[in-house]
Amino acid sequence: MDLFSSATTAEGYARARPPIHAWVVERLAERLRLSGRVRRALDLGCGAGLSTAPLRRLAGICLGIEPVAAMLRFAPAVAPGAAFAVARAEALPVHAASIDLVTAAGSLNYVSDLDASLREVRRVLAPGGALAVYDFGQGRSSREGPALGRWFDEFSRRYPLPAASARALDPRVLSSVARGFRLQDALEFERGIDFGAERYLDYLMSEANVSVAVMGGAREEEIRAWCAHTLEGVFAGGRREVAFRGYLACLVPAA
């Protein structure tokens, strides 16, 4: 959890992450055939609240649960009207059978005990409730050509992620490891987001590569300066459509 414990990371998540959550929440509403708002939704590992904010369209009451207190600093402003609590997925502070929809956006990858977390989700789900798990990868490539992809490869070599920083999940994996649930529907997607150089740089600085490098002693301003300088040729004063690839898995309690 040290990756997410700094005020800088929280601010980056609140202000610079790609706007994909709202689109995914629209898709999950379609996949779950939600005709109206449910009573209560719980966002598991909500971070700075970006994944919680669009749930307000689907639920009368929204609760974001986050194990790292520092990440919640900006959440009330990012997702006004939602409630937030510091808690772990393995011990959710809500009553049994009280939640109609649980979402987990790139958070189950980091829980210490996946089985215990899923048991808790099943405990809190009301009859007819569902769990929506989704995630998307880094913006590593542009639809305008290979230059950004080559640059990101160099960025990753210079500022690598830990070998096992997160558990790999996708609909296929979830269908086998999510004990007590069955996969009802799944979607793989690619979303193109328009970026200028400065906005893309802000996004990069919120990535875990930077957090790991800073934890290892690198200076954030030096990382930003290197990225800004080397990205000049990639963006060449223009804008690029950056591709983000991900998945959505809709699961329901097994009979």
Summary of the structure (lengths in Angstrom):
residues: 255
radius of gyration: 18.4
end to end distance: 34.1
largest distance: 56.1
contacts: 838
relative contact order: 0.17
helix: 40%
strand: 28%
